Amino acid sequence: MRHGKKVNHLGRKTAHRKAMLANMACSLIEHKRINTTVAKAKALKQFVEPLITKSKAENNQSVEKGTHNRRIVFKNLRDKYAVTELFSVVAEKVADRPGGYTRIIKLGNRLGDNADMAMIELVDFNELYNAGKPKKKSTRRSRRSGGKAETAPVVEAQTDAEVKADDSEE
């Protein structure tokens, strides 16, 4: 029985699995999306999302915390350039996202061995997927307010006659 065993071993020894996940995470950070098997993509998601959370600016307010978080991330990734990219470009892009930094899209089966393939990508870097959706205004409402939201001031629309009168004055 496998009660309480959350780690997918992926058919590898511990050192091989850690090295593979570190390499895949570096590739994901560098290229913003990679193709892999579904099982590896799910394992990579669990591996990389806490690292992205550590890189966000709100978690690195002081120099001590920033240095500590960089060292923790470097311990896992073992690539100086990937850590730099993560703490500068990626952290800036995901700053307002409260989690869920990656997306797994299933692609079908691999030709050679029929393995389930997937593409894992960083959510904020896919411009095509996010193009149709407008930015949601994130507001938190208090339960005490009784569900009353503030109303925006009403802008009066000009009639056609007023617009023509304004144009003739100029």
TORNUMAR-216639 format. One record per residue (C-alpha): residue number from 0; residue in one letter; x negated, y, z negated. Coordinates in Angstrom, 3 decimals. Layout:
! residues N
BADO  seq  type        xx        yy        zz
BADO  NUM     a         X         Y         Z
...
! end
This chain:
! residues 170
BADO  seq  type        xx        yy        zz
BADO    0     m     0.000     0.000     0.000
BADO    1     r    -1.170     3.525     0.712
BADO    2     h     0.715     5.493    -1.935
BADO    3     g    -0.729     8.963    -2.491
BADO    4     k    -3.485     8.643     0.119
BADO    5     k    -3.236    11.841     2.133
BADO    6     v    -6.495    11.702     4.120
BADO    7     n    -6.351    10.186     7.584
BADO    8     h    -9.674     8.377     7.864
BADO    9     l    -9.513     8.354    11.671
BADO   10     g   -11.425     5.059    11.781
BADO   11     r   -14.672     6.714    10.677
BADO   12     k   -16.946     6.799     7.657
BADO   13     t   -16.814     9.899     5.457
BADO   14     a   -19.932    11.610     6.797
BADO   15     h   -18.938    11.022    10.425
BADO   16     r   -15.404    12.308     9.771
BADO   17     k   -16.644    15.472     8.043
BADO   18     a   -19.134    16.192    10.819
BADO   19     m   -16.497    15.603    13.497
BADO   20     l   -13.959    17.895    11.814
BADO   21     a   -16.610    20.597    11.322
BADO   22     n   -17.562    20.429    15.010
BADO   23     m   -13.932    20.479    16.126
BADO   24     a   -13.191    23.446    13.844
BADO   25     c   -16.162    25.368    15.269
BADO   26     s   -14.938    24.644    18.801
BADO   27     l   -11.425    25.742    17.881
BADO   28     i   -12.687    29.011    16.398
BADO   29     e   -14.941    29.675    19.376
BADO   30     h   -12.546    28.708    22.212
BADO   31     k    -9.224    29.411    20.399
BADO   32     r    -7.725    26.119    21.719
BADO   33     i    -8.945    22.578    22.250
BADO   34     n    -7.506    19.322    23.567
BADO   35     t    -7.761    16.243    21.357
BADO   36     t    -5.669    13.343    20.109
BADO   37     v    -2.607    14.007    17.974
BADO   38     a    -4.127    12.313    14.892
BADO   39     k    -7.328    14.379    15.130
BADO   40     a    -5.305    17.562    15.708
BADO   41     k    -3.266    16.956    12.548
BADO   42     a    -6.421    16.258    10.537
BADO   43     l    -8.066    19.378    11.995
BADO   44     k    -5.061    21.500    11.065
BADO   45     q    -5.386    20.464     7.410
BADO   46     f    -9.130    21.133     7.586
BADO   47     v    -9.166    24.549     9.267
BADO   48     e    -6.133    26.380     7.844
BADO   49     p    -7.577    26.820     4.312
BADO   50     l   -10.789    28.146     5.893
BADO   51     i    -8.844    30.744     7.878
BADO   52     t    -7.034    31.772     4.689
BADO   53     k   -10.395    32.280     2.965
BADO   54     s   -11.560    34.505     5.829
BADO   55     k    -8.668    36.976     5.610
BADO   56     a    -9.557    40.481     4.422
BADO   57     e    -7.067    40.455     1.525
BADO   58     n    -9.041    37.561    -0.014
BADO   59     n   -12.364    39.384     0.383
BADO   60     q   -11.699    42.711    -1.319
BADO   61     s   -14.931    42.779    -3.308
BADO   62     v   -18.436    41.949    -2.106
BADO   63     e   -18.723    39.033    -4.545
BADO   64     k   -15.504    37.393    -3.351
BADO   65     g   -16.393    37.970     0.297
BADO   66     t   -19.823    36.418    -0.108
BADO   67     h   -18.422    33.495    -2.070
BADO   68     n   -15.743    32.784     0.544
BADO   69     r   -18.317    32.989     3.361
BADO   70     r   -20.479    30.450     1.566
BADO   71     i   -17.554    28.080     1.023
BADO   72     v   -16.583    28.317     4.694
BADO   73     f   -20.201    27.873     5.819
BADO   74     k   -20.473    24.759     3.646
BADO   75     n   -17.600    23.237     5.623
BADO   76     l   -18.346    24.543     9.135
BADO   77     r   -22.177    24.539     9.120
BADO   78     d   -22.327    26.982    12.049
BADO   79     k   -23.381    30.580    11.467
BADO   80     y   -21.810    31.889    14.691
BADO   81     a   -18.461    30.228    14.014
BADO   82     v   -18.366    31.735    10.498
BADO   83     t   -19.148    35.190    11.909
BADO   84     e   -16.405    34.838    14.545
BADO   85     l   -13.949    33.570    11.919
BADO   86     f   -14.562    36.421     9.471
BADO   87     s   -14.501    39.162    12.118
BADO   88     v   -12.259    38.412    15.118
BADO   89     v    -9.954    35.672    13.806
BADO   90     a    -9.436    37.172    10.330
BADO   91     e    -8.512    40.532    11.837
BADO   92     k    -5.966    38.952    14.178
BADO   93     v    -4.238    36.786    11.517
BADO   94     a    -4.308    39.412     8.762
BADO   95     d    -0.517    39.857     8.572
BADO   96     r     0.382    36.162     9.001
BADO   97     p     1.222    34.377     5.715
BADO   98     g     0.067    30.958     6.939
BADO   99     g     0.610    28.627     9.865
BADO  100     y    -2.381    29.790    11.868
BADO  101     t    -2.479    26.824    14.255
BADO  102     r    -0.014    25.228    16.645
BADO  103     i    -0.074    21.642    17.925
BADO  104     i     1.463    21.048    21.357
BADO  105     k     1.784    17.428    22.468
BADO  106     l     0.555    16.804    26.008
BADO  107     g     1.423    13.180    26.743
BADO  108     n    -0.818    10.117    26.943
BADO  109     r    -4.461     9.896    28.010
BADO  110     l    -5.074     8.050    31.244
BADO  111     g    -7.832     5.716    30.065
BADO  112     d    -6.545     4.316    26.768
BADO  113     n    -2.986     5.713    26.538
BADO  114     a    -3.797     7.725    23.389
BADO  115     d    -1.338    10.494    22.416
BADO  116     m    -2.990    13.780    23.395
BADO  117     a    -2.341    17.235    21.998
BADO  118     m    -3.580    20.777    22.328
BADO  119     i    -4.282    22.609    19.079
BADO  120     e    -4.578    26.370    19.292
BADO  121     l    -4.757    29.450    17.111
BADO  122     v    -1.257    30.938    17.190
BADO  123     d    -2.127    34.633    17.451
BADO  124     f    -4.485    34.173    20.393
BADO  125     n    -1.934    32.770    22.859
BADO  126     e    -0.759    35.889    24.699
BADO  127     l     1.570    34.027    27.096
BADO  128     y     3.501    32.248    24.353
BADO  129     n     3.975    35.408    22.286
BADO  130     a     4.706    37.769    25.209
BADO  131     g     8.489    37.274    25.340
BADO  132     k     9.037    37.642    21.626
BADO  133     p     9.110    41.127    20.109
BADO  134     k     7.330    41.724    16.826
BADO  135     k     9.634    40.969    13.937
BADO  136     k     9.851    43.569    11.236
BADO  137     s     9.088    41.697     8.063
BADO  138     t    11.101    43.083     5.203
BADO  139     r    11.802    41.553     1.865
BADO  140     r    15.100    42.366     0.283
BADO  141     s    15.695    42.320    -3.393
BADO  142     r    18.515    40.162    -4.708
BADO  143     r    19.650    43.062    -6.875
BADO  144     s    20.421    45.353    -3.972
BADO  145     g    23.617    43.462    -3.264
BADO  146     g    22.638    42.818     0.342
BADO  147     k    22.786    46.506     1.253
BADO  148     a    20.072    47.411     3.716
BADO  149     e    19.076    50.998     4.317
BADO  150     t    20.715    52.419     7.399
BADO  151     a    18.656    54.256     9.955
BADO  152     p    19.652    57.854    10.735
BADO  153     v    22.017    58.070    13.689
BADO  154     v    20.622    59.865    16.731
BADO  155     e    23.240    61.809    18.642
BADO  156     a    23.292    61.083    22.347
BADO  157     q    23.520    63.964    24.785
BADO  158     t    26.287    63.980    27.321
BADO  159     d    25.587    64.403    31.030
BADO  160     a    26.831    67.987    30.939
BADO  161     e    24.410    68.888    28.120
BADO  162     v    21.487    67.291    29.978
BADO  163     k    22.333    69.258    33.169
BADO  164     a    22.669    72.464    31.117
BADO  165     d    19.236    71.885    29.552
BADO  166     d    17.681    71.245    32.965
BADO  167     s    19.214    74.407    34.475
BADO  168     e    17.806    76.554    31.634
BADO  169     e    14.251    75.571    32.514
! end
